[in-house]
């Protein structure tokens, strides 16, 4: 749908600033996650350090988006699709921020792993990382493009990631018993697997907010009704 | 069914006035409608101001009419108590039923309709030569009620309902025009309530008031809807969102969209509604 401009130009500017901050935040979180995983797979401490450093800017943007959103609510009293966009942006940014936190967690674990000989089991996280990253990217795309179909598809993919995490947990726990020398290393991989699974959860939350923004439909907690 | 042709004094004598607000709407089915408007069209001379509007107005609820200037919202409101007929060369087609009774039947007296369906205007208009007390009961007096005890009781009751009693009870003999703008508007609401209408129509009742006076009127509207059906025209979108249960959007004389207020303001179905309420019109 082509969205025409508001009569009040400053309203468009404020909404645009909110959207741009959110896009920048999502871009940074994506980059941070990418760097953290590369830092793990390529055993590159610099990439891990960069991933950790990104988190501060992501946190700042979360606060900025809250402030932008409050300002739009206060100054322009948005309704209908404008209101949904603002509410979604305010709800969505903490999830993006937590994706940044997960990237930091992964980077910190990767640095610990990099101090020891490589573990071949790290490869079992590659498909998980690809799955979690694609969910996160698609959730942001769904929000930006107001694509309900894409958002719904993200929600449907979370179970697969949960299954991958369970599978990784099982294998890594077995390894921990079999090879107690590498207990610490396997534990770090386990935690990274869990962080990737959490990225999927945040992507699902973002996708749910994308559906609300685009279609005014609350798909969270299906089966739980809200009294009128 | 209340007889529209029966003067207020006779209804009082029969004890009918006290029962007016208790008229069972639509035989008790939910959601009950006070008004059923069908295919309403209104012309001022050659100009068609309202085009084929059909809608039911819910009982004991606030219905807000919104839309840009000239969209026909005030004409529609006035047609609900036949006040638009005061404008020369006016013609109306369609039907308006008030609790099932045809307001436009040839046997119905428009002045009686206006008593059953009261109106509060944009600018407060207390009678300048009358005291506060006289302003409130003038409608009853003009309808032949002279029982002073009854008038005093109704005076206090109406002023209490209009949330004005505590502020003016010691000044009832002062001119109505001595009150502040917000108080004058509540005085006009008390005057409307004094004849115990079924419906209160409000045409931008807060547009000339400051935020405090506006809040008092809005609070009053929320309280009054438990006893009356209220239809209000407003240009203030936030006000419509705050006070109304249902919202109707008019554009170029047509009813574009009508629904539950929260739905209209979060997820309107029509593009024109979305463009208007989000400020993208024009």
Interface residues (C-beta under 8 A of the other chain):
Chain A: X3 X4 X5 X6 X7 X8 X11 X76 X77 X78 X79 X80 X81 X82 X83 X84 X216
Chain B: X237 X238 X241 X265 X266 X267 X268 X273 X274 X275 X277 X278 X279 X280 X281 X282
